[in-house]
């Protein structure tokens, strides 16, 4: 192997963006950035499954969004590798004006005319944090993790929308999209491989897929009473 090839292999870093596990939310609230929403029993099983999946990987850095559901998903991964768990606010859920409300047409926030003003521009989007702002903060968090784990692997636990948006940006897709088509199910890994400071590939895996309720998988058909967006 040439010196250049050896240098490239040594500078290969993987940053895994992990979506947290299922949240205990019996009221069906779009919880967004609200505190007090923890993993359900099933969500904890998902977190343990992610830790098992990564147990033999060369993970040297673990951090998560400061929200409880993300911290609780990351904790088993950090523990299995004997690492301290960091908190990075740049990994937090996207801001949303409907936070704290139920979200639906007939029985939620969309029923009230005063909320319709927030739906005028789905390309930005007008109801929450601009997509490009999510890209900027997520890329900065990923860059910091890449530096912390250079030549190894890093795990960052975040939320569905920020993960999907930064992946769409890296893969040069438009940022506005149909939320039902996001490939970012609960406890999934979206993995970015860097050579040096350049992203060369993006991978996706679902180590807890068998634990995820069918109606929450990407592209699933709606199930009556189970199609609301509660938070991610």
ZANUSE-325011 format. One line per 5 residues: for each residue x, y, z of N, C-alpha, C, O. Coordinates in steps of 0.02 Angstrom, whole numbers, plus 32768, in hexadecimal, padded with zeros to 4 digits. Layout:
N
X/Y/Z/X/Y/Z/X/Y/Z/X/Y/Z  ...
end
This chain:
232
802A/7FC4/8000/8000/8000/8000/802C/803E/8000/805C/8043/8027  801C/806E/7FD5/8044/80AB/7FD1/8039/80D6/800E/8009/80CC/8033  8065/8108/8018/805E/8136/8050/801D/815D/804C/7FFD/8168/807F  800A/8171/800E/7FCC/8197/8006/7F90/816D/8019/7F61/8186/8038  7F91/812D/8005/7F59/8100/8015/7F53/80F5/8060/7F1D/80F5/807C
7F8E/80EC/8081/7F8D/80E3/80C9/7F71/8121/80EC/7F4B/811B/811C  7F85/815B/80D4/7F6C/8199/80F2/7F21/819E/80EB/7EFE/81B3/811A  7F06/818C/80B1/7EBE/818F/80A5/7E99/815F/80D3/7E66/8172/80F0  7EB2/8122/80DB/7E92/80F1/8106/7E92/8108/814E/7E60/80FF/8172  7EC8/8127/8164/7ECC/813D/81AA/7EA0/8179/81B7/7E8D/8186/81F0
7E8F/819F/8182/7E67/81DB/818B/7E1E/81D0/8179/7DF9/8200/816D  7E09/8191/8177/7DC2/8182/8169/7D9B/8184/81AB/7DAB/8160/81DA  7D69/81AD/81AD/7D40/81B7/81E9/7CF7/81AD/81D9/7CE0/81C2/81A4  7CD3/818D/8205/7C8B/8182/81FB/7C65/81A6/8233/7C73/819D/826E  7C34/81CF/821F/7C08/81F0/824E/7BC2/81D4/8245/7BA3/81DE/8210
7BA9/81B2/8277/7B66/8194/8275/7B34/81C5/8295/7B3C/81D7/82CF  7B02/81D9/8270/7ACA/81FF/828C/7A93/81CE/829D/7A77/81AD/8271  7A82/81C9/82DC/7A51/8199/82F4/7A11/81BE/8308/7A14/81EE/832E  79DA/81A7/82EF/799A/81C2/8308/7989/819E/8349/7993/8161/834F  796F/81C3/8379/795E/81A6/83BA/7927/8171/83B3/7908/816A/837F
791C/814B/83EA/78E8/8118/83EB/78A3/8134/83FA/789B/8171/8401  7873/8108/83FE/782D/811C/840A/7826/8142/844C/7846/8131/847E  77FA/8174/844B/77EF/819F/8486/77AC/818F/84A6/777B/817F/8484  77AA/8193/84E9/776B/818B/850D/7743/81CC/8506/7756/81FF/8521  770C/81C8/84E1/76E6/8205/84D0/769C/81F2/84C7/7681/81F8/8490
767B/81DB/84FC/7635/81C3/84F4/7604/81F8/84DF/75CF/81E8/84C4  7614/8239/84EB/75E5/826E/84D8/75EA/8280/848E/75C0/82A4/8474  761D/8268/846B/7624/8277/8425/7637/82BF/8417/761F/82DD/83E7  7662/82DB/8442/7678/8320/843B/76B2/8324/840A/76DD/82F8/840A  76B4/8358/83E1/76F0/8365/83B9/7721/8387/83E9/771D/83C4/83F5
774F/835F/8406/7776/8377/843E/77B2/83A1/842B/77CB/83C7/8454  77CA/839B/83EE/77FF/83C7/83D6/783B/83CC/8405/785B/8399/8413  7848/8408/841E/7881/8413/844A/786D/8414/8494/7895/8426/84BE  782F/8401/84A3/7819/8402/84E8/783F/83CE/8511/7850/8398/84F9  784D/83DF/8550/786E/83B0/857D/783A/8382/859B/77FE/8390/8597
7850/834C/85B9/7823/831F/85DD/7809/82E5/85B4/77E1/82BE/85CC  7820/82DE/8576/780B/82A6/854C/7843/8273/8548/7877/827F/8529  7837/823A/8568/786B/8206/856E/785B/81CB/8541/7824/81C5/8526  788B/819F/8539/7880/8162/8513/784B/8137/8535/7847/8134/8572  7823/8116/850C/77F5/80E4/8526/781E/80A4/8535/785A/80A2/8528
77FD/8073/8550/781E/8033/855C/7838/8016/851A/786F/7FFC/8516  780E/801B/84E6/7823/8004/84A4/785E/802E/848A/788D/8013/846D  785B/806F/8496/7891/809A/8480/78D3/8089/84A1/7908/808D/8482  78D1/8075/84E0/790F/8060/8502/792A/8020/84E4/7967/8018/84DF  78FE/7FF3/84D1/7914/7FB6/84AE/7935/7FC7/846C/7967/7FA8/8459
791A/7FF9/844A/7939/8010/840B/797F/802B/8418/79AD/801D/83F2  7986/8053/844D/79C7/806F/845E/79F9/8038/846D/7A33/803B/8458  79E4/8006/8492/7A10/7FCE/84A1/7A24/7FA9/8461/7A5D/7F92/845B  79F5/7FA3/8433/7A04/7F81/83F4/7A39/7FA8/83CC/7A66/7F8A/83AF  7A34/7FEA/83CB/7A66/8013/83A9/7AAA/8008/83C8/7ADC/8001/83A5
7AAC/8007/840B/7AEC/7FFC/842D/7B0A/7FB8/841C/7B46/7FB1/8412  7AE0/7F85/8418/7AF7/7F43/8404/7B13/7F44/83BD/7B47/7F26/83AF  7AF0/7F67/8392/7B04/7F6B/834B/7B49/7F8C/8344/7B70/7F7A/8318  7B57/7FBC/836F/7B96/7FE2/836A/7BCC/7FC8/8399/7C03/7FE5/839C  7BBE/7F94/83BE/7BEC/7F7D/83F2/7C32/7F6D/83D9/7C63/7F7A/83FB
7C36/7F52/839D/7C78/7F3E/8382/7C95/7F73/8354/7CCA/7F67/8336  7C75/7FAB/834D/7C8F/7FE0/8322/7CC2/800B/8348/7CC4/800B/8385  7CEA/802E/8322/7D21/8056/833E/7D08/809C/8352/7D1F/80CE/8338  7CD8/809D/8380/7CB9/80DC/8396/7CE4/80FC/83CC/7CF3/80DD/83FF  7CF8/813B/83C1/7D21/815E/83F2/7D02/81A0/840A/7D1F/81C3/8433
7CC6/81B0/83F1/7CA5/81EE/8404/7C5A/81E5/83FF/7C41/81CD/83CD  7C36/81F7/8435/7BED/81F2/8436/7BD0/8233/8452/7BE6/824A/8486  7BA0/8250/842E/7B7E/828C/8446/7B36/8289/842F/7B24/8261/8403  7B0C/82B3/844D/7AC5/82B2/843D/7AA7/82F7/8447/7AC2/8321/8469  7A6E/8300/8427/7A43/833A/8435/7A36/833C/8480/7A33/8308/84A1
7A2E/8377/849D/7A22/837C/84E5/79DD/8362/84FB/79D2/835A/8537  79AF/8355/84CC/796D/833D/84DF/7971/82F6/84FB/799A/82CE/84E5  7946/82E7/852C/794B/82A8/8551/794A/826B/8523/7971/823C/852E  791E/826B/84F2/7918/822F/84C8/7958/8220/84A1/7968/81E6/8494  797D/8254/848F/79BC/824A/846C/79F3/8234/849C/7A19/8206/848D
79F7/8254/84D6/7A29/8241/8508/7A1F/81F8/851E/7A50/81D3/8527  79E0/81E4/8527/79D2/81A0/853D/79E1/816C/8507/79F2/8133/8516  79DB/817F/84C8/79EE/8152/8491/7A39/814B/848C/7A52/8114/847D  7A5D/8181/8498/7AA6/817F/8492/7AC8/815D/84CC/7AFF/8143/84C4  7AA9/815E/8507/7ACA/8146/8543/7AE3/80FE/853E/7B1C/80F1/8552
7ABC/80CE/8524/7AD7/8089/8520/7B12/8083/84F0/7B3F/805A/84FB  7B14/80AD/84BC/7B4D/80AC/848E/7B8C/80C4/84B1/7BC0/80A5/84AC  7B86/80FC/84D4/7BC0/8117/84F8/7BD8/80E5/852D/7C14/80DA/8535  7BA9/80C7/8551/7BBC/8098/8585/7BE0/805C/8569/7C11/8045/8586  7BC8/8041/8531/7BE6/8005/8515/7C2D/8010/84FD/7C55/7FE1/84F8
7C3E/8050/84EF/7C82/8060/84D8/7CAC/8082/850E/7CE4/8097/8502  7C90/8088/8549/7CB4/80A8/8580/7CC3/80F1/8574/7CF8/810A/8587  7C94/8114/8554/7C9E/815A/8542/7C6F/8188/8569/7C38/8174/857D  7C85/81C5/8573/7C58/81F8/858F/7C26/820C/8558/7C38/820F/851D  7BE9/821B/856C/7BB6/8230/853E/7BB3/827C/853C/7BA6/829D/856F
7BBF/8299/8502/7BBD/82E1/84FA/7B78/82F9/84E6/7B4D/82D2/84D2  7B6E/833A/84ED/7B2F/835A/84D9/7B3F/8392/84A7/7B6A/83BC/84B4  7B1C/8392/846F/7B29/83C5/843B/7AE6/83E2/8425/7ABE/83BF/8406  7ADB/8421/8436/7A9B/8441/8428/7A8F/8446/83DD/7A56/844F/83C7  7AC3/8442/83B5/7ABA/8445/836C/7A95/8409/8351/7A7E/840A/8318
7A8F/83D4/8378/7A6D/8397/8363/7A23/8397/8377/7A00/8366/836C  7A0B/83CE/8393/79C7/83D0/83AE/7992/83CB/8377/79A0/83D6/833C  7956/83BB/838C/791D/83B7/835E/7912/83FA/833C/7925/842E/8357  78F4/83FA/8302/78E3/8437/82DE/78AE/845E/8304/7880/8441/8322  78B3/84A0/8303/7880/84CA/8321/783E/84C5/82FB/783F/84BC/82BE
7806/84C9/831E/77C4/84C0/82FE/7790/84E8/8325/778A/84E0/8361  776A/8511/8302/7738/853B/8324/76FF/8511/8341/76DA/852A/836C  76F6/84D3/832B/76C1/84A9/8344/76D6/847F/8380/76B0/8455/8398  7713/848B/8399/772C/8467/83D3/76FB/846D/840D/76E1/84A4/841C  76EF/8436/842F/76C2/8435/8469/7679/842C/8458/764F/842C/8485
766A/8424/8418/7625/841C/8402/761C/83D8/83E1/764D/83B8/83CC  75DE/83C1/83DC/75D0/8389/83B1/75CC/83A4/836A/75B9/83DE/8360  75DF/837B/833A/75E5/8394/82F5/75BC/8369/82C7/75CB/832E/82BD  7587/8386/82AB/755B/8362/827D/7529/8392/825F/7523/83CB/8275  7505/837A/822D/74D4/83A5/820A/7493/83A9/8231/7479/83E0/823C
7478/8370/8246/7437/8370/8265/7438/8377/82B0/7405/838B/82CD  7470/8368/82D0/7470/8366/8319/74AE/8387/8338/74BE/837B/8372  74D0/83B0/8311/750D/83CD/832B/7517/8415/8316/74E6/8439/8308  7556/842B/8314/7566/8471/8307/754E/8489/82C3/753F/84C4/82BC  754B/845E/8291/7537/8474/824E/74ED/8485/8249/74D7/84A2/8217
74C8/8474/827C/7480/8484/827C/7475/84CF/8289/7440/84E9/8278  74A6/84F1/82A6/749E/8536/82BB/74B9/8565/8285/74F4/8561/8273  748F/8593/826B/74A5/85C1/8235/74E2/85EB/8248/7509/85FC/821C  74EA/85FB/8288/7523/8625/829A/7566/8602/828F/759A/8623/828E  7565/85C0/8287/75A3/859C/827A/75B2/8595/822F/75EA/8582/821D
7583/85A6/8204/758E/859B/81BD/75C5/85C7/81A1/75E5/85B6/816E  75D1/8601/81C1/7606/862E/81AA/764B/860C/81AA/7678/8621/8186  7652/85D9/81D4/7693/85B8/81DA/769F/8584/81A3/76D4/8564/81A1  766E/857B/8177/7673/8546/8144/767A/8562/80FE/7671/853D/80CD  768A/85A3/80F8/7689/85C2/80B5/76C5/85B0/808A/76C2/85B5/804D
76FC/859A/80A9/7738/858D/8082/775A/854C/8097/7784/854D/80C4  7748/8514/8078/7766/84D4/808B/77AF/84CD/8075/77D1/849E/808A  77C7/84FA/804C/780B/84F5/8033/783F/8510/8065/787A/8501/805F  7828/8538/8095/7858/8558/80C4/7869/852D/8100/78A5/8525/810A  783F/8512/812B/77F6/8517/812B/77DF/8550/8158/7803/8566/8184
77A2/8569/814C/7789/85A2/8171/7772/8591/81B8/7767/85BE/81E0  776B/8550/81C8/7754/853D/820B/778D/8530/823B/7780/8520/8276  77CA/8535/8224/7800/8525/8253/7845/853C/823C/784B/8568/8211  7878/851F/8259/78BD/8531/824B/78CD/8526/8201/78BE/84F0/81E7  78E9/8558/81E0/78F9/854F/8199/7926/8513/818C/7953/8504/81B4
791A/84F1/8156/7940/84B5/8146/798B/84C4/8142/79B3/849D/815B  799E/84FB/8123/79E5/850A/811B/7A07/8516/815E/7A42/8507/8166  79E2/8531/818F/79FE/853A/81D2/7A0C/84F6/81F2/7A3E/84EE/8216  79E1/84C6/81E6/79ED/8483/8200/7A2B/8464/81E0/7A52/8443/8202  7A33/846F/81A0/7A6E/8455/817E/7AAE/8471/819D/7ADD/844C/81AB
7AAF/84B2/81A7/7AEB/84D3/81C1/7AFE/84B8/8205/7B38/84A6/8211  7ACE/84B4/8233/7AE0/849E/8276/7AF1/8453/8278/7B1E/843F/829E  7ACE/842B/8250/7ADD/83E4/824F/7B22/83D6/8231/7B47/83AC/824A  7B33/83FA/81FC/7B75/83F1/81DD/7BAC/8405/820E/7BE1/83E6/8210  7BA0/8439/8235/7BD2/844F/8267/7BDA/841A/829D/7C12/840C/82B3
7BA3/83FD/82B3/7BA6/83C8/82E5/7BCB/838B/82CA/7BF4/836D/82ED  7BBE/8379/828B/7BE0/8341/826C/7C2A/834F/8263/7C53/8322/826E  7C3C/838B/824F/7C82/839D/8248/7CA7/8397/828A/7CDF/837F/828D  7C87/83AF/82C0/7CA6/83AA/8302/7CB0/8362/8316/7CE4/8350/8332  7C7F/8337/8309/7C84/82F0/8319/7CBA/82CF/82EF/7CDF/82A5/8308
7CBE/82E2/82B0/7CF2/82C7/8284/7D38/82D7/829E/7D65/82AD/829C  7D41/8314/82B6/7D82/8327/82D3/7D90/8301/8313/7DC8/82EB/831F  7D5C/82F8/833C/7D66/82D5/837C/7D76/828B/8372/7D98/826D/839C  7D5E/826E/833C/7D67/8226/8330/7D90/8217/82F2/7D8B/81E1/82D7  7DB8/8246/82DC/7DDC/823E/829C/7E00/81FB/8299/7E26/81E9/82C5
7DF4/81D8/8262/7E11/8196/8259/7DEA/815E/827B/7DFD/8124/8277  7DB3/8170/829C/7D8A/813E/82C0/7D40/814B/82AF/7D30/815E/8277  7D13/813F/82DE/7CCC/8149/82D2/7CAD/8172/830A/7CC1/816C/8344  7C7B/819A/82FA/7C57/81C3/832A/7C0C/81B3/8324/7BF3/81A3/82EE  7BE9/81B9/835B/7BA1/81AE/835D/7B80/81EE/8378/7B91/8206/83AE
7B51/8209/8351/7B2C/8245/8365/7AE1/8234/8363/7AC8/8220/832F  7ABF/823C/839B/7A77/822D/839D/7A50/826E/8395/7A59/829E/83BA  7A24/826E/8363/79FE/82AB/8354/79B6/8297/8346/799C/8267/8363  7995/82BB/8319/794E/82B5/830D/7940/82AF/82C2/796A/82C1/8299  7905/8295/82B1/78F8/8282/826C/7902/82BA/823A/7926/82B1/8209
78E2/82F3/8245/78E4/8327/8212/792B/8342/8207/7941/8346/81CE  7951/8355/823B/7995/836E/822E/79C1/833A/820C/79EA/834B/81E1  79B9/82FA/821E/79E1/82C6/81FE/79D0/82C1/81B4/79FC/82BE/8189  798F/82C0/81A5/797A/82B9/815F/798E/82F5/8136/79A2/82EE/80FC  7989/8330/8153/799A/836D/812E/79E5/836F/811E/79F7/8380/80E5
7A10/835F/814D/7A57/8361/813F/7A6A/832A/810E/7A97/8334/80E4  7A4A/82F1/8112/7A58/82BC/80E0/7A42/82D4/809B/7A66/82C9/806A  7A07/82F3/8097/79EF/830B/8056/7A20/833F/8039/7A2C/833F/7FFC  7A3A/8369/8063/7A6A/839B/804C/7AAA/837A/8032/7AC2/838C/7FFC  7AC5/834B/8057/7B02/8329/8042/7AF7/8303/8001/7B23/8300/7FD7
7ABC/82E4/7FFA/7AAD/82BE/7FBD/7A8F/82E9/7F86/7A78/82CF/7F53  7A8F/832A/7F90/7A7B/835B/7F5E/7A32/8353/7F47/7A23/8358/7F0B  7A07/8347/7F77/79C0/8346/7F6A/79A1/8387/7F83/79BF/83A9/7FAC  7967/8398/7F6A/7944/83D3/7F83/7934/83C7/7FCD/792B/838E/7FE2  7931/83FD/7FF3/7926/83F7/803B/78DC/83F0/804D/78CC/83CF/807F
78B0/840E/8027/7869/8403/8035/7855/83BE/801B/7870/83A6/7FE9  7825/839E/803E/7818/8358/8030/77D7/8343/8051/77B9/8368/8077  77C1/8306/8041/7787/82E7/8061/77A0/82C4/80A0/77C7/8294/809B  778C/82DA/80DC/77A6/82BA/811A/779A/826F/811E/77C0/824C/8140  7768/8256/80FB/7759/820E/80FD/778E/81E6/80D9/7791/81A9/80E0
77B8/8208/80B0/77E9/81E4/8088/7830/81E8/80A4/7860/81D3/8084  7837/8204/80E0/787A/8207/80FD/7893/81C1/810E/7870/819A/812E  78CF/81B2/80F8/78EE/8172/810A/7917/817F/814A/7954/8188/8147  78F5/817F/8181/7915/818E/81C1/78E8/8176/81F9/78CD/819E/821F  78E0/8134/81FE/78B2/8119/822F/78D1/811B/8274/790C/812A/827C
78A9/810B/82A7/78C1/810B/82EC/78FE/80DE/82F4/7900/80A6/82DA  7930/80F7/8318/796E/80D2/8329/7996/80BF/82EB/79BC/808F/82ED  798D/80E3/82B4/79B4/80D5/8278/79F6/80FA/8279/7A00/8129/829F  7A24/80E3/824F/7A66/8102/8247/7A6E/811D/8200/7A66/80F8/81D0  7A7D/815C/81FB/7A91/817A/81BB/7ADB/8189/81C2/7AEF/81B4/81EA
7B05/8166/819C/7B4D/8165/81A8/7B73/8188/8171/7B6D/8176/8136  7B9A/81BB/8183/7BC1/81E3/8154/7C0A/81D0/815A/7C28/81D5/8190  7C27/81BA/8123/7C6E/81A7/8122/7C96/81E0/8104/7C88/81F8/80CD  7CC7/81F7/812A/7CF4/822C/8114/7D38/820E/8102/7D4F/81DE/8123  7D57/8228/80CF/7D9F/821F/80C3/7DBD/8263/80CA/7DB0/8290/80A1
7DE6/826C/80FD/7DFC/82AF/810E/7DBF/82D7/8125/7D9C/82C3/8153  7DB3/830F/8105/7D7A/833A/8118/7D42/8335/80E5/7D13/835E/80E8  7D45/8306/80B8/7D13/8300/8083/7CE6/82C4/808E/7CFF/828D/809A  7CA5/82CE/8089/7C76/8296/808D/7C77/8270/804B/7C6B/828D/8016  7C85/8230/804F/7C8A/8208/8011/7C51/81D7/8008/7C46/81BF/7FD1
7C2B/81C9/803E/7BF2/819C/8036/7BC2/81A5/8071/7BD5/81BC/80A7  7B83/8192/8065/7B50/8194/8099/7B2E/814F/809A/7B18/8136/8066  7B2A/8132/80D5/7B09/80F2/80DD/7ACE/80F7/810C/7AC8/8127/8131  7AA3/80C5/810A/7A67/80C5/8135/7A59/807F/814D/7A5D/804F/8126  7A48/8078/818D/7A38/8036/81A8/7A04/803D/81E0/79FD/8072/81FE
79E0/8007/81ED/79AB/8006/821F/79B4/7FCA/824D/7991/7F97/8244  79E1/7FCE/827D/79EE/7F94/82A8/79B3/7F80/82D4/79B1/7F47/82EC  7984/7FAD/82DF/794A/7F9D/8309/7909/7F9A/82E0/78D3/7FA3/82FC  790F/7F8D/82A0/78D4/7F8F/8274/789C/7F61/828C/7862/7F73/8287  78AD/7F27/82A6/787A/7EF8/82BC/7854/7F10/82F9/781F/7EF5/830A
786E/7F44/831B/784D/7F60/8355/7821/7F9C/8344/77F9/7FB1/836E  7828/7FB6/8308/7805/7FF3/82F5/77BE/7FE2/82DF/77B5/7FB8/82B3  778B/8003/82FC/7746/7FF7/82E5/7740/8002/8299/775D/8032/827F  771C/7FD7/8278/771A/7FD8/822E/7704/801B/8212/771C/8030/81DE  76D6/803D/8235/76BC/807C/8219/76EE/80B5/821E/76E2/80EB/8203
7727/80AA/8241/775A/80DE/8247/7794/80D4/8218/77C2/80FD/8217  7794/809F/81F1/77C9/8094/81C0/77C0/80C2/8184/7787/80D4/8173  77F7/80D4/8164/77F4/8100/812A/77C7/80E3/80F4/77CC/80A8/80E3  779A/810D/80DA/776F/80F8/80A4/7733/80CE/80BA/770D/80B6/808F  772A/80C5/80FC/76F2/809D/8113/76B0/80BF/8104/76AC/80FC/8103
767D/8097/80F8/763B/80B3/80ED/761E/80CB/812F/762E/80B1/8164  75F2/80FD/812A/75D3/8118/8166/75A8/80E4/8189/7587/80BB/8169  75A9/80E7/81CB/757E/80BD/81F4/7551/80EC/821B/7569/811A/823C  7510/80E1/8219/74E1/810F/823A/74F4/8117/8283/74FD/80E7/82A8  74FA/8157/8298/750B/8166/82DD/7554/8165/82EC/7569/8173/8324
757E/8153/82B9/75C6/814E/82C5/75EF/8173/8291/7628/8160/8282  75D2/81A8/8275/75F5/81CB/8240/7607/8213/8252/7619/823B/8227  7603/8223/8291/7616/8266/82A7/7661/826C/82AF/7684/823A/82BC  767A/82A9/82A7/76C2/82B4/82B2/76CC/82CE/82F8/76BC/8308/8307  76E6/82A5/8325/76EC/82B8/836B/772F/82D8/837B/7735/82FB/83AE
7760/82CE/8353/77A2/82E8/8362/77D5/82B4/834C/77C3/827A/8340  7812/82C8/8348/7844/8299/832E/7886/82A1/8350/78B6/827D/8340
end
